Structures are given as C-alpha cells and as structure tokens.
Amino acid sequence: MSRQSDIEKKTEELLAPIAQQHGVRIYDVEFVKEGTERYLRCFIDKDGGVTIDDCTDVSHDLSDALDRDDFIGEGYILEVSSPGIGRSLTRDRHFQNSIGQEVEGTTFKPYDGTKTKVFEGILKAFDGETVTITQKSADGALSQDLVLPRKEIAKIRLKVDWKD
C-alpha cells in the first residue's frame, strides 16, 4: 500500500464512527497534493443530501480525532463536503449503488474501434472488472450495451441533467 492509501484508509477508520454518530455515510476519502498544498478530502452523504451543518459537525469531530492520532506528519487542509450531484464513481460500492442511473465518462483511449473516448448511458451492470452501459441512440432511445474494462475508464460520474 502507498503512503497515500494508508492515510486514506486510516482516515476512513477514524471517520466511520463519527459519520455514524452524525447520521451520514462516508462516500469517499482522498489525500491529494494540488500545487504546494495537501488536501484531506472527506465526502459524506445521506438520504436527502447533506447540509452545511452536517459537514461542519463532522469536520470538527474529525479534526479533533486527527489531532489526537496525528498520523499524517505533514501539513494539510481538511475538507468535509458532499460528493455533489455529478459525483465520480471510483469505488466498487459507488458502481453498485448507481446501477440504473445515467452516467457519463471518458476512456483512456478510443473504444470498440471508434474514434471516441467519450461515453454516456445507463449504468446497467458492474462486476468488479467490467462496467456495462446501455447507450442511447441519436433519437434518445436505449440501444446497445457497451462493456468497458474498468481499468480503461479514465473518469465516470453520474450525469447531471441541467434542464428545467
């Protein structure tokens, strides 16, 4: 395991009882470097969506727990937020919980002999190794299934329909 993975795993272990206490679920934890800063981002969720108060309460309790354990050893900025409506699917549980929903994404290289790396459709299935997406035809009707190896997907997220 990498140092980054270790930090994310340990943070998730600290966060689990805090999230439960506040009636939220952990969506994801990431420890990343952007520019000269390091960020420890914790994404939480609950039915009906999280509020700013949920994020504030979890952030305060998690900050105290992180100060007590002090396992990171370098400066970082703690962020606790919702994953948002156009949330990225990165973990197995994200895929499983999103079956039947509309997704969009990109692959690292063109797929199925096409010249495109972009896809969208309904997430039909996920088996850990492959992602099956029912694509839409030009008229909007559901048509063929696209089966992509997970390792070839650069990014996949829930599609946000900005109409209305």
Buried (B, 14 or more C-beta within 10 A) or exposed (E): EEEEEEBBEBBBEBBEEBBEEBEBBBBBBBBEEEEEEBEBBBBBBBEEEBEEEBBEBBBEBBEEBBEEEEEBEEEBEBEBBBBBEEBBBBEEEBBEBBEEEBBBBBBEEEBEEEEEBEBBBBBBBBEEEBBBBBBBEEEEEEEEEBBBEBEEBEEBBBBEEEEE
